[in-house]
């Protein structure tokens, strides 16, 4: 049976206190920033109120709001990661001592796999500017019009995108030299380490992962960290020592919105 919009809205207002506490616990598991967790909860209520007519009862109201908060947290995470990538690359290019090996980069630039792997590391906004301009042949003005941004912003995206692509391609070439002779690509092995941790790999794949871990310079620390992180979550889940107290200012903001 589907739930009508007035019923869902009434349930939202009736259970606001319990939902706030529940969502705040969930948000705190997704971010270690208390202020950000509170913002995510408040924004979740804003989104829920704005789209309450889309709730039809296939999932409970609590589950529906958890999904909203989860998507909001993912969006925040993507924005933060994109900003960090851009800032890091620009810092490297601003350093007069920074350079790359042009011969190694030229070799990598002839390999389609290397180019695609370097491109996929770019944040979408900058990757699209580079692809549209340098591969498709659009002008910067056409890119600006298509993306709905100003010409200076389009030029900045292209400039930053080219810098990030060059750095990404050079890093990839250097990485290939370091891993020469190592069985399996790192990403192939890393996609298997979760199943390896759970002892859920066929014997042949398990041996391949172990051979990679024995010779790769970077994957063993990642695997060890994965083990420690997983153990920490298991321990935390067994303790169930989450804080159920909702800060008064958060409760008041939610109550004001619902009124």
Secondary structure, DSSP 8 states (H G I E B T S, - for coil): ----HHHHHHHHHHTHHHHHHHHHHHHHHH-S-HHHHHHHHHHHHHHHHHTGGG--SSS-HHHHHHHHHHHHHHHHHHHHHHHHHHHHHHHHHHSTT----HHHHHHHTT-HHHHHHHHHTS-HHHHHHHIIIIII---HHHHHHHHT--HHHHHHHHHHHHHHHHHHHHHHHHHHHHTTT-SS-HHHHHTTHHHHHTT-S-HHHHHHHHHHHHH-TTHHHHHHHHHHHHHHHHHHHHH--------HHHHHHHHHHH-
